[in-house]
């Protein structure tokens, strides 16, 4: 409980500084409402069906995008990591696509798919594939050749070696990439809702609040909700990783991006 208490103290201290700065008129209240105003507004919003629909729409789009990203990145990572010739043949394409920011693709996605759920899901998938993909490739490159040679010396087929040696070694790396991808997918989902003018989602709620008079408390309330969702997702994945991969410290190390 000690880390949790320390984190809670730091968070409370931040809100107290924020409250004091506004009440001392260091920051005008019209530009930055106090935390008490924001949380009061948030409590009211949690009782509104429209706001809850926005939250559910964002979380559902994030979840779908993450599942699709896993379904694409895991097989692709195993293929590129296991077959150097395929990796070299696709290297230029991968290195060309990877640096492109998802927000730069918003106009193209809107023209082809519209501004509905398909747009934010597609961009979130595109952004969250890379951490999983490259962590798996790195893991397969990092396997000790002696382990593979030993497994083959017992007459195991390539498929069996991959299942008993490569996959267990790559699993913690893939899970670390999954943690990164979960955060990235949430960021891109909300950003696309905000920039593409979606009808539903917390991002759409935030932009509507920003365009209304005295709507900054709604903007900050929506931001706090997304921050809380992101924290819970990351905390959940971190705890799950420690339980699943107690034998490995990979899930506690920084992953490749």
GUDRENGU-814515 format. One record per residue: residue number from 1; residue in one letter; x, z, y of N, C-alpha, C in turn. Coordinates in steps of 0.2 Angstrom, whole numbers, plus 2048, in hexadecimal, padded with zeros to 3 digits. Each point is the difference from the previous one (the first is absolute). Layout:
<atoms>
seq; type; nx; nz; ny; cax; caz; cay; cx; cz; cy
NUM; a; X; Z; Y; X; Z; Y; X; Z; Y
...
</atoms>
This chain:
<atoms>
seq; type; nx; nz; ny; cax; caz; cay; cx; cz; cy
1; x; 804; 800; 7FA; 7FC; 800; 806; 804; 800; 806
2; x; 807; 802; 800; 804; 800; 806; 800; 7FA; 804
3; x; 802; 7FA; 7FC; 800; 7FA; 804; 7F9; 7FE; 804
4; x; 7FB; 802; 7FC; 7F9; 7FE; 803; 7FF; 805; 806
5; x; 802; 806; 800; 7FF; 804; 806; 805; 7FE; 805
6; x; 806; 7FE; 7FF; 804; 7FE; 805; 7FD; 7F9; 804
7; x; 7FE; 7FC; 7FC; 7FD; 7FA; 802; 7FA; 801; 804
8; x; 7FC; 805; 7FE; 7FA; 802; 804; 802; 803; 806
9; x; 805; 804; 801; 802; 803; 806; 802; 7FB; 805
10; x; 804; 7FB; 7FD; 802; 7FB; 805; 7FA; 7FC; 803
11; x; 7FB; 7FF; 7FB; 7FA; 7FC; 803; 7FC; 804; 805
12; x; 800; 806; 7FE; 7FC; 804; 805; 804; 801; 807
13; x; 806; 800; 7FF; 804; 801; 807; 800; 7F9; 804
14; x; 7FF; 7FA; 7FC; 7FF; 7FA; 804; 7FA; 800; 803
15; x; 7FA; 802; 7FD; 7FA; 800; 803; 7FF; 805; 806
16; x; 804; 806; 7FF; 800; 804; 806; 804; 7FE; 806
17; x; 805; 7FC; 7FF; 804; 7FD; 805; 7FB; 7FB; 804
18; x; 7FD; 7FC; 7FC; 7FC; 7FB; 802; 7FA; 803; 804
19; x; 7FD; 805; 7FE; 7FA; 803; 803; 803; 803; 807
20; x; 806; 803; 800; 803; 803; 806; 801; 7FB; 805
21; x; 803; 7FA; 7FE; 802; 7FB; 805; 7FA; 7FD; 803
22; x; 7FB; 800; 7FD; 7FA; 7FD; 803; 7FC; 805; 805
23; x; 800; 806; 7FD; 7FC; 805; 804; 805; 802; 806
24; x; 806; 7FF; 800; 804; 801; 806; 801; 7FA; 805
25; x; 7FC; 7FB; 7FE; 7FF; 7FA; 804; 807; 7FC; 800
26; x; 804; 801; 7FB; 806; 7FC; 7FF; 7FE; 7F9; 7FE
27; x; 7FB; 800; 7FD; 7FD; 7F9; 7FE; 7F9; 800; 802
28; x; 7FD; 7FB; 803; 7F9; 800; 802; 7FC; 7FF; 7FA
29; x; 7FA; 804; 800; 7FC; 801; 7FA; 7FC; 7F9; 7FE
30; x; 7FF; 7FC; 805; 7FD; 7FA; 7FF; 804; 7FB; 7FC
31; x; 807; 801; 800; 804; 7FC; 7FC; 802; 803; 7F9
32; x; 800; 807; 800; 801; 803; 7FA; 7FC; 806; 7FF
33; x; 7FB; 800; 7FD; 7FB; 806; 7FF; 804; 806; 7FC
34; x; 7FE; 806; 801; 803; 805; 7FC; 7FF; 800; 7F9
35; x; 804; 803; 7FB; 7FE; 800; 7F9; 7F9; 803; 7FF
36; x; 7FE; 805; 804; 7FA; 803; 7FF; 7FA; 7FB; 801
37; x; 801; 7FC; 805; 7FB; 7FB; 801; 800; 7FB; 7FA
38; x; 806; 7FE; 7FE; 800; 7FB; 7FB; 7FD; 802; 7F9
39; x; 802; 806; 7FF; 7FE; 803; 7F9; 7F8; 801; 801
40; x; 7FE; 802; 805; 7F8; 801; 801; 7FD; 7F9; 7FF
41; x; 803; 7FB; 803; 7FD; 7F9; 7FF; 800; 7FE; 7F9
42; x; 806; 802; 7FD; 801; 7FE; 7F9; 7FB; 803; 7FB
43; x; 7FE; 806; 801; 7FB; 804; 7FC; 7F9; 7FC; 801
44; x; 7FF; 7FE; 806; 7FA; 7FD; 802; 800; 7F9; 7FC
45; x; 805; 7FD; 800; 800; 7F9; 7FD; 800; 801; 7F8
46; x; 802; 805; 7FD; 800; 801; 7F9; 7F8; 800; 7FE
47; x; 7FC; 802; 804; 7F9; 800; 7FF; 7FC; 7FA; 801
48; x; 804; 7FB; 802; 7FD; 7F9; 802; 801; 7FB; 7FA
49; x; 7FA; 7FD; 7FE; 801; 7FB; 7FA; 804; 7FA; 802
50; x; 800; 7FE; 806; 804; 7FA; 802; 807; 801; 800
51; x; 802; 806; 802; 807; 802; 800; 803; 801; 7F9
52; x; 7FC; 803; 7FB; 802; 801; 7F9; 800; 7F9; 7FD
53; x; 7FC; 7FB; 802; 800; 7F9; 7FD; 807; 7FD; 802
54; x; 802; 801; 806; 806; 7FD; 802; 806; 803; 7FC
55; x; 800; 807; 7FF; 805; 803; 7FC; 800; 7FD; 7F9
56; x; 7FA; 800; 7FD; 800; 7FD; 7F9; 802; 7F9; 800
57; x; 7FE; 7FC; 805; 802; 7F9; 800; 808; 7FF; 800
58; x; 803; 804; 804; 808; 800; 801; 803; 802; 7F9
59; x; 7FE; 806; 7FE; 803; 803; 7F9; 7FF; 7FB; 7FB
60; x; 7FA; 7FD; 7FF; 7FE; 7FB; 7FB; 804; 7FA; 800
61; x; 801; 7FD; 806; 804; 7FA; 801; 808; 802; 7FE
62; x; 802; 806; 802; 807; 802; 7FF; 801; 801; 7F8
63; x; 7FB; 803; 7FD; 801; 801; 7F9; 800; 7F9; 7FC
64; x; 7FB; 7FB; 802; 800; 7FA; 7FD; 807; 7FC; 801
65; x; 802; 800; 806; 807; 7FD; 801; 805; 803; 7FC
66; x; 801; 807; 800; 805; 803; 7FC; 800; 7FE; 7F8
67; x; 7FA; 800; 7FE; 7FF; 7FE; 7F9; 802; 7F8; 7FF
68; x; 7FE; 7FC; 804; 802; 7F9; 800; 808; 7FF; 800
69; x; 803; 804; 805; 807; 800; 801; 804; 802; 7FA
70; x; 7FD; 805; 7FC; 803; 802; 7FA; 800; 7FB; 7FB
71; x; 7FA; 7FD; 7FF; 7FF; 7FA; 7FB; 804; 7FA; 802
72; x; 802; 7FF; 806; 805; 7FA; 801; 807; 802; 800
73; x; 802; 806; 803; 807; 802; 801; 803; 802; 7F9
74; x; 7FC; 804; 7FC; 804; 802; 7F9; 802; 7FA; 7FC
75; x; 7FB; 7FC; 7FE; 802; 7FA; 7FC; 806; 7FC; 803
76; x; 7FF; 7FF; 807; 805; 7FC; 804; 807; 803; 800
77; x; 800; 807; 801; 806; 803; 800; 803; 800; 7F9
78; x; 7FD; 801; 7FB; 802; 800; 7F9; 803; 7F9; 7FE
79; x; 7FD; 7FB; 803; 802; 7F9; 7FE; 806; 7FE; 804
80; x; 800; 802; 807; 806; 7FE; 804; 806; 805; 7FE
81; x; 7FF; 806; 7FE; 805; 804; 7FE; 803; 7FF; 7F9
82; x; 7FC; 7FD; 7FC; 803; 7FF; 7F9; 803; 7F9; 7FF
83; x; 7FE; 7FB; 805; 802; 7F9; 7FF; 804; 7FE; 807
84; x; 807; 801; 800; 803; 7FE; 806; 7FF; 7F9; 802
85; x; 7FF; 7FC; 7FB; 800; 7F9; 802; 7F9; 7FF; 804
86; x; 7FB; 803; 7FE; 7F9; 800; 804; 801; 803; 807
87; x; 804; 805; 800; 801; 804; 807; 804; 7FB; 804
88; x; 805; 7FD; 7FE; 804; 7FC; 804; 7FB; 7FA; 803
89; x; 7FC; 7FD; 7FB; 7FC; 7FB; 802; 7FB; 801; 806
90; x; 7FE; 807; 800; 7FA; 802; 804; 803; 804; 806
91; x; 807; 801; 800; 803; 804; 805; 7FE; 7FE; 808
92; x; 801; 7F9; 801; 7FF; 7FE; 807; 7F9; 801; 802
93; x; 7FB; 7FF; 7FB; 7F9; 801; 802; 7FE; 807; 801
94; x; 803; 805; 7FC; 7FF; 807; 801; 803; 802; 806
95; x; 806; 7FE; 802; 803; 803; 806; 7FD; 7FD; 806
96; x; 7FD; 7FA; 7FF; 7FC; 7FD; 806; 7FA; 804; 802
97; x; 7FC; 802; 7FA; 7FA; 803; 801; 800; 807; 802
98; x; 805; 804; 7FD; 800; 807; 801; 801; 802; 807
99; x; 804; 7FD; 805; 801; 803; 806; 7FA; 7FE; 805
100; x; 7FB; 7FC; 7FE; 7FA; 7FE; 804; 7FC; 806; 801
101; x; 7FF; 803; 806; 7FB; 805; 801; 7F9; 7FE; 7FE
102; x; 7FC; 805; 7FD; 7F9; 7FE; 7FE; 7FC; 7FE; 807
103; x; 801; 804; 805; 7FC; 7FF; 806; 801; 7F8; 803
104; x; 806; 7FD; 7FE; 801; 7FA; 803; 7FC; 7FB; 7FC
105; x; 7FD; 802; 7FA; 7FC; 7FB; 7FC; 7F8; 801; 801
106; x; 7FF; 805; 805; 7F9; 801; 801; 7FC; 7FA; 802
107; x; 803; 7FC; 805; 7FC; 7FA; 802; 7FF; 7FB; 7FA
108; x; 805; 7FF; 7FC; 7FF; 7FC; 7FB; 7FB; 802; 7FB
109; x; 800; 807; 7FE; 7FB; 803; 7FC; 7F9; 800; 802
110; x; 7FF; 801; 807; 7FA; 7FF; 803; 7FD; 7F9; 7FF
111; x; 804; 7FB; 801; 7FE; 7F9; 800; 7FE; 7FE; 7F9
112; x; 803; 803; 7FB; 7FF; 7FE; 7F9; 7FB; 805; 7FD
113; x; 800; 806; 801; 7FC; 805; 7FC; 7FB; 804; 805
114; x; 800; 7FF; 807; 7FC; 803; 804; 803; 807; 802
115; x; 7FC; 804; 803; 802; 807; 802; 7FD; 806; 7FC
116; x; 7FD; 7FE; 7FA; 7FD; 805; 7FC; 805; 804; 7FB
117; x; 7FD; 803; 7FB; 805; 804; 7FC; 805; 7FC; 7FD
118; x; 7FF; 7FA; 7FE; 805; 7FB; 7FD; 807; 800; 804
119; x; 7FF; 800; 807; 806; 7FF; 804; 804; 806; 800
120; x; 7FD; 806; 800; 805; 806; 800; 802; 802; 7F9
121; x; 7FD; 7FE; 7FB; 802; 801; 7F9; 806; 7FB; 7FF
122; x; 7FF; 7FA; 802; 805; 7FB; 7FF; 807; 802; 803
123; x; 7FF; 802; 807; 807; 802; 803; 803; 806; 7FE
124; x; 7FB; 805; 7FD; 803; 806; 7FE; 804; 7FF; 7F9
125; x; 7FD; 7FB; 7FC; 803; 7FE; 7FA; 807; 7FD; 801
126; x; 800; 7FB; 805; 806; 7FD; 802; 806; 805; 802
127; x; 7FE; 805; 804; 805; 805; 802; 802; 805; 7FB
128; x; 7FC; 801; 7FC; 801; 806; 7FB; 803; 7FD; 7F9
129; x; 801; 7FA; 7FF; 803; 7FD; 7FA; 807; 802; 800
130; x; 803; 7FF; 806; 808; 800; 800; 803; 806; 7FE
131; x; 7FE; 806; 802; 804; 806; 7FE; 7FF; 801; 7F8
132; x; 7FB; 7FF; 7FD; 7FF; 800; 7F9; 805; 7FB; 7FC
133; x; 7FF; 7FA; 803; 804; 7FA; 7FD; 807; 802; 800
134; x; 803; 801; 806; 807; 801; 800; 803; 807; 7FD
135; x; 7FC; 805; 800; 802; 806; 7FC; 801; 7FE; 7F8
136; x; 7FB; 7FC; 7FE; 800; 7FE; 7F9; 807; 7FC; 7FE
137; x; 801; 7FB; 805; 806; 7FC; 7FF; 806; 804; 800
138; x; 800; 805; 805; 806; 804; 801; 801; 804; 7F9
139; x; 7FB; 803; 7FE; 800; 804; 7FA; 803; 7FC; 7FA
140; x; 7FD; 7FA; 7FF; 803; 7FC; 7FA; 807; 7FE; 801
141; x; 802; 7FF; 806; 807; 7FF; 801; 805; 806; 7FF
142; x; 7FD; 806; 801; 803; 806; 7FF; 801; 803; 7F9
143; x; 7FD; 7FC; 7FB; 800; 803; 7F9; 807; 7FF; 7FE
144; x; 802; 805; 7FC; 807; 801; 7FD; 800; 7FA; 7FB
145; x; 804; 7FB; 800; 800; 7FB; 7FB; 802; 803; 7F9
146; x; 803; 806; 800; 801; 803; 7F9; 7FA; 802; 7FC
147; x; 7FB; 802; 804; 7FA; 802; 7FD; 7FC; 7FA; 7FD
148; x; 800; 7FA; 804; 7FD; 7FA; 7FD; 804; 7FE; 7FA
149; x; 807; 800; 800; 804; 7FE; 7FB; 7FE; 804; 7FA
150; x; 800; 806; 801; 7FF; 805; 7FA; 7F9; 7FF; 7FD
151; x; 7FB; 7FF; 804; 7F9; 7FE; 7FD; 800; 7FA; 7FD
152; x; 804; 7FB; 802; 800; 7F9; 7FD; 804; 801; 7F9
153; x; 805; 804; 800; 804; 801; 7FA; 7FC; 803; 7FA
154; x; 7FA; 803; 801; 7FC; 802; 7FB; 7FB; 7FB; 7FE
155; x; 801; 7FA; 802; 7FB; 7FB; 7FE; 7FA; 7FF; 804
156; x; 7FF; 804; 806; 7FA; 7FF; 804; 7FF; 7FA; 803
157; x; 7FA; 7FD; 801; 7FF; 7FA; 803; 801; 801; 808
158; x; 800; 7FA; 804; 800; 801; 807; 7FA; 804; 803
159; x; 7FA; 7FE; 7FD; 7FA; 803; 802; 800; 808; 7FF
160; x; 803; 802; 7FA; 800; 807; 7FE; 805; 803; 805
161; x; 806; 7FD; 801; 805; 803; 805; 7FD; 801; 806
162; x; 7FC; 7FB; 803; 7FD; 801; 806; 7FB; 805; 800
163; x; 7FC; 801; 7FB; 7FB; 805; 800; 803; 807; 7FF
164; x; 805; 801; 7FC; 803; 807; 7FF; 806; 802; 804
165; x; 803; 7FB; 804; 806; 801; 804; 7FF; 7FF; 807
166; x; 7FE; 7F9; 801; 7FF; 7FE; 807; 7FA; 803; 804
167; x; 7FA; 800; 7FD; 7FA; 803; 803; 801; 808; 802
168; x; 802; 804; 7FB; 801; 807; 802; 805; 801; 805
169; x; 805; 7FC; 801; 805; 801; 805; 7FD; 7FD; 807
170; x; 7FC; 7FB; 800; 7FD; 7FD; 806; 7FA; 804; 802
171; x; 7FD; 804; 7FC; 7FA; 803; 802; 801; 805; 806
172; x; 805; 804; 801; 800; 805; 806; 801; 7FC; 806
173; x; 804; 7FA; 7FF; 802; 7FC; 806; 7F9; 7FD; 803
174; x; 7FC; 7FD; 7FB; 7FA; 7FD; 801; 7FB; 805; 804
175; x; 800; 806; 7FD; 7FC; 805; 803; 802; 802; 807
176; x; 806; 800; 802; 803; 801; 806; 7FE; 7FA; 805
177; x; 800; 7FA; 7FD; 7FE; 7FA; 804; 7F8; 801; 802
178; x; 7FD; 802; 7FB; 7F8; 801; 800; 7FF; 805; 806
179; x; 803; 805; 801; 7FF; 805; 805; 801; 7FD; 807
180; x; 805; 7FC; 800; 802; 7FC; 807; 7FA; 7FB; 801
181; x; 7FE; 7FD; 7FB; 7FB; 7FA; 800; 7F9; 803; 802
182; x; 7FF; 806; 7FE; 7F9; 804; 802; 800; 801; 807
183; x; 805; 802; 803; 801; 802; 807; 7FF; 7F9; 804
184; x; 804; 7FB; 7FE; 800; 7FA; 803; 7F9; 7FC; 800
185; x; 7FD; 801; 7FA; 7F9; 7FD; 800; 7FB; 803; 804
186; x; 801; 807; 801; 7FB; 803; 805; 801; 7FE; 807
187; x; 807; 800; 802; 801; 7FE; 807; 7FE; 7F9; 801
188; x; 801; 7FB; 7FC; 7FE; 7F9; 801; 7F8; 7FF; 800
189; x; 7FD; 804; 7FB; 7F9; 800; 800; 7FD; 802; 807
190; x; 802; 805; 802; 7FD; 803; 807; 802; 7FB; 806
191; x; 806; 7FE; 800; 803; 7FB; 805; 7FC; 7FA; 800
192; x; 7FE; 7FD; 7FA; 7FC; 7FA; 800; 7F9; 801; 802
193; x; 7FD; 806; 7FE; 7FA; 801; 803; 800; 800; 807
194; x; 805; 803; 803; 801; 801; 807; 801; 7F9; 804
195; x; 804; 7FC; 7FD; 802; 7FA; 804; 7FC; 7FA; 7FE
196; x; 7FD; 800; 7FA; 7FC; 7FA; 7FE; 7F9; 801; 802
197; x; 7FE; 806; 803; 7F9; 801; 802; 7FB; 800; 7FA
198; x; 802; 804; 7FB; 7FB; 802; 7FA; 7FA; 803; 803
199; x; 7FB; 7FF; 7FC; 7F9; 804; 801; 800; 807; 7FE
200; x; 804; 801; 7FA; 800; 807; 7FD; 807; 802; 7FF
201; x; 801; 807; 800; 807; 802; 7FF; 802; 805; 806
202; x; 804; 804; 7FE; 803; 805; 806; 803; 7FC; 805
203; x; 804; 7FB; 7FF; 803; 7FC; 805; 7FB; 7FD; 805
204; x; 7FA; 7FE; 7FD; 7FB; 7FD; 804; 7FD; 806; 805
205; x; 7FF; 806; 7FD; 7FD; 805; 803; 805; 802; 806
206; x; 807; 800; 7FF; 805; 802; 805; 7FF; 7FB; 806
207; x; 800; 7FA; 7FE; 800; 7FB; 806; 7FA; 800; 804
208; x; 7FA; 802; 7FC; 7FA; 800; 804; 800; 806; 805
209; x; 803; 806; 7FD; 801; 806; 804; 805; 7FE; 806
210; x; 805; 7FC; 7FF; 804; 7FF; 806; 7FD; 7FC; 805
211; x; 7FB; 7FC; 7FE; 7FD; 7FB; 805; 7FA; 804; 803
212; x; 7FE; 806; 7FE; 7FB; 803; 803; 802; 806; 806
213; x; 7FC; 801; 804; 801; 805; 805; 801; 807; 7FD
214; x; 805; 804; 802; 802; 806; 7FD; 800; 800; 7F8
215; x; 802; 7FB; 7FE; 801; 800; 7F8; 806; 802; 7FD
216; x; 805; 803; 804; 806; 802; 7FD; 800; 805; 7FB
217; x; 7FB; 804; 801; 7FF; 806; 7FA; 7FE; 7FC; 7FA
218; x; 7FC; 7FB; 800; 7FE; 7FC; 7FA; 806; 7FD; 7FD
219; x; 804; 7FD; 804; 807; 7FC; 7FE; 804; 805; 7FC
220; x; 801; 806; 803; 805; 805; 7FD; 7FC; 803; 7FA
221; x; 7FA; 801; 800; 7FD; 803; 7FA; 800; 7FB; 7FA
222; x; 800; 7F9; 801; 801; 7FB; 7FB; 807; 800; 7FE
223; x; 805; 801; 805; 807; 800; 7FE; 801; 806; 7FC
224; x; 7FD; 806; 801; 802; 806; 7FC; 7FD; 7FF; 7F9
225; x; 7FA; 7FD; 7FF; 7FE; 7FE; 7FA; 804; 7FC; 7FB
226; x; 803; 7FB; 803; 804; 7FB; 7FD; 807; 804; 7FE
227; x; 802; 804; 805; 806; 804; 7FE; 7FF; 805; 7FB
228; x; 7FA; 803; 7FF; 7FF; 804; 7FB; 7FF; 7FD; 7F9
229; x; 7FD; 7FA; 800; 800; 7FC; 7FA; 807; 7FE; 7FE
230; x; 804; 7FE; 804; 807; 7FE; 7FE; 804; 806; 7FE
231; x; 7FF; 806; 803; 803; 806; 7FD; 7FE; 801; 7F9
232; x; 7FA; 800; 7FF; 7FD; 802; 7FA; 802; 7FB; 7FA
233; x; 800; 7FA; 802; 802; 7FB; 7FB; 808; 801; 7FE
234; x; 804; 801; 805; 807; 801; 7FF; 801; 806; 7FC
235; x; 7FD; 805; 802; 801; 807; 7FD; 7FE; 7FF; 7F8
236; x; 7FA; 7FD; 7FF; 7FE; 7FF; 7F9; 804; 7FC; 7FC
237; x; 803; 7FA; 803; 805; 7FC; 7FC; 806; 804; 7FF
238; x; 802; 804; 805; 807; 804; 7FF; 7FF; 805; 7FA
239; x; 7FA; 804; 800; 7FF; 805; 7FB; 7FF; 7FC; 7F9
240; x; 7FD; 7FB; 800; 7FF; 7FC; 7F9; 807; 7FE; 7FE
241; x; 804; 7FD; 804; 807; 7FE; 7FE; 804; 805; 7FE
242; x; 800; 806; 802; 804; 806; 7FE; 7FD; 802; 7F9
243; x; 7FA; 7FF; 7FF; 7FD; 802; 7F9; 802; 7FB; 7FB
244; x; 7FF; 7F9; 802; 801; 7FB; 7FB; 808; 7FF; 7FF
245; x; 804; 801; 804; 807; 7FE; 800; 805; 806; 801
246; x; 7FE; 805; 7FD; 804; 806; 801; 808; 7FF; 7FD
247; x; 800; 7FC; 7FC; 807; 7FE; 7FD; 804; 7FC; 805
248; x; 7FD; 7FD; 805; 804; 7FC; 805; 7FF; 802; 807
249; x; 805; 7FF; 804; 800; 802; 807; 7FF; 7FA; 804
250; x; 7FE; 7FB; 7FD; 7FF; 7F9; 804; 7FB; 801; 805
251; x; 7FA; 803; 7FE; 7FA; 801; 804; 801; 804; 806
252; x; 806; 804; 800; 801; 804; 806; 805; 7FD; 804
253; x; 803; 7FA; 7FE; 805; 7FD; 804; 7FD; 7FB; 805
254; x; 804; 7FD; 804; 7FD; 7FB; 805; 800; 7FA; 7FC
255; x; 7FB; 7FC; 800; 7FF; 7FA; 7FD; 802; 7FA; 804
256; x; 802; 7FA; 7FD; 802; 7FA; 803; 7FA; 7FD; 804
257; x; 800; 7FD; 805; 7FB; 7FD; 804; 801; 7F9; 801
</atoms>
